[in-house]
Amino acid sequence: MKIVKLTNESKKNILENLLKRSPNNYGKFEAAVNDILADIKENGDKALFDYTKKFDKADINESNVIVTQAEIEKAYTQVDAGLIDVIRKAIVNIRSYHEKQKQYSWFDSKPDGTILGQKITPLARVGVYVPGGKAAYPSSVLMNVIPAKVAGVEQIIMCTPPDKDGNVYPTTLVAAHEAGVDVIYKAGGAQAVAAMAYGTTSIPKVDKIVGPGNIYVALAKKAVFGYVSIDSVAGPSEIMVIADESANPRFVAADLLSQAEHDEMASAILVTTSEDVACSVSNEVDAFVEQLSRKEIIQKSLDNYGYILVADSMEEAIEVANEIASEHLEIVTQNPFDMMTKIKNAGAIFLGDYSSEPLGDYFAGPNHVLPTNGTAKFFSPLSVDDFIKKSSIISYSKNALEAIHADIETFANAEYLTAHANSIHVRFE
């Protein structure tokens, strides 16, 4: 890995390089995506099934677009029983964590007859997109579905592309069934996003679309925002590790590579105050890469977006961590909890030698759907809050309104909105 002295200039160059990975920079794909969206909006199921034939080579129609109970039962026979047991254990942890996020309606009444409050309502229908084939991640199924279930969403549908024989990846089906998905559709790509956004004869319109996908899926979600809500326009995965001289270089190297293996645009960055740690981690990374199954992807990721930054102080390390605002941030220092209090921008923060990033990906409970590309400065992880909406409640008695009606009329008249003022005035003529 590249070892770079942390300076203002190197920090600026790294930030500019990382921003090249943003989905906002892939305009060359937008025309193709927009054509697919328009076709689905206009032609519904016909276009959806045509695209499925074109891209997935599968003969899907209105009679087989929905995954059957028999297909789900068959999937259970194709998935290792040990993995099913692990999925069930992970569900317990994920549900327990997200149940602590639940919000409830509240009302505040005063003696003068004023009642103010907030009504919490779950979304009616949510669509979860799940990639297919080798990019099928049952952990992402759990992370997207369980908070929606905890929030009380009435119906959760899922779209995932079939293989050429019209089958869905078995672990995807098992994870979806265990998490509580109501209906699973054999549809993928931008066309599936369009179907969930606009509705077709087979696939109902949803209120919100969540879930990861390739650049076409990401751009489709971005384009339909407004017709429906979305979770985010996710960019490539990323990890940053802050380490001092106490860090275990072998652990740090392994953790950096856990994200570099996602794809060639993933980012892995170490910031350390120790040149010895920097050199040791670089050597450990080189050794690991030769052993790992996805070494070509890992090497390209490291060549393009991998850095080992040597900082003069922990204050500098914290500053650059807050500037980059990484999706995953590990702190492996002598006092990680103290360091954590100084971090303002990160999707998920992992503290100590035994809290490596994959713990959060699969099992601990917090959501692994996290803000990327610096958006942790203003976005949060996927949560129960993403699957509810809030309505304000206002009720005033006559006496309560009478006490302040002149103030409201003054405000309305100052904005030249005389009908607003009159709506209050007529009650006290």
Buried (B, 14 or more C-beta within 10 A) or exposed (E): BEBBEBEEEBBEEBBEEBEEBBBEEBEEBBEEBBEBBBBBBEEBBBBBBBBBBEBBEBEBBEEBBBBEEEBBEEBBEEBEEEEBEBBEEBBEBBBEBBEEBBEEEEEEEEEEBBBBBBEBEBBEBBBBBBBBEEBBBBBBBBBBBBBBBBBBBEBBBBBBBBBEEBBBBBBBBBBBBBBBBBBBBBBBBBBBBBBBBBBBEBBBBBBBBBBBBBBBBBBBBBBBBEBBBBBBBBBBBBBBBBBBEEBBBBBBBBBBBBBBBBBBBBBBBBBBBBEEBBBBBBBBBEEBBEEBEBBEBBBBBBEBBBBBBBBEEBEBBBBBBBBBBBBBBBBBBEEBEEBBEBBEBBBBBBBEBEBBBBEBBBBBBBBBBBBBBBBBEEBBBBBBBBBBBEEEBEEBEEEBBEBEBEEBBEEBBEEEEEEBBEEBBEEEE
